[in-house]
Amino acid sequence: MPDNLIVPPPPSLYETGRRSVRPDLSRPVLVQVAIIAAAFVVGGVAAGLAASTLWTPPTGMVLEGKWYRGLISIDPPAIGQNIDQGVFAATAWFSVCAIVLGLVVGIAAAVWLNRSELVTLAAVALGGSVGGGLMLLVTSLLSPEDPAGLAKDAANGTVIQDSFQLASPWLVLLVPGSAMLALMVVFLMWSPHQLDEHGAESARSD
């Protein structure tokens, strides 16, 4: 063998083993983001349908071209009780469905889609906001028309349902808020990455 020919030493077994246990994380991370986003999209539509179905729109009557919520008689005029139950009930059902959606997707993402905690957190925050917006959109599309506009051409005594109204549009943030809360609670109570690292270190020592 010529003296000037230098043969590089073979890689050590430790380096080979270390390379084999470091997979490419780009594709699984992108897949987990797509799954979380799809879950919030489908869940947002389903939660909006549920809130609209569970909510019972209150009624009112038309008197001289104006719609009065809770009016049950125009001769003599009489207002029923709990005339604001429509807004309260719509807000309550929307909040319940939004919180349930956020908790379910947040817990599922923390348990099964935890390859990268930071990516999961960002995907839950953005996806939850989209899911909340879809909930509001679905409830608005399924809501009865604005009774004030319909009352202009309606006869006195015409019964018209109220539209779906929320106490505040910021209730859409209940979806990402509850999802992130569930995510952080699961991450704090159970850290699978720490267990995997501990198991890998034990295997190396053996």
HELIX and SHEET records of a PDB file:
HELIX    1   1 LEU A   13  SER A   20  1                                   8    
HELIX    2   2 SER A   26  LEU A   54  1                                  29    
HELIX    3   3 GLN A   85  TRP A  112  1                                  28    
HELIX    4   4 GLU A  117  LEU A  142  1                                  26    
HELIX    5   5 PRO A  147  LEU A  150  1                                   4    
HELIX    6   6 ALA A  151  ASP A  153  5                                   3    
HELIX    7   7 PRO A  169  LEU A  173  5                                   5    
HELIX    8   8 LEU A  174  MET A  189  1                                  16    
HELIX    9   9 PRO A  192  SER A  205  1                                  14    
SHEET    1   A 3 LYS A  66  ARG A  69  0                                        
SHEET    2   A 3 THR A  59  LEU A  63 -1                                        
SHEET    3   A 3 VAL A 159  GLN A 161 -1                                        
SHEET    1   B 2 LEU A  71  ILE A  74  0                                        
SHEET    2   B 2 PRO A  77  ILE A  79 -1                                        
END                                                                             
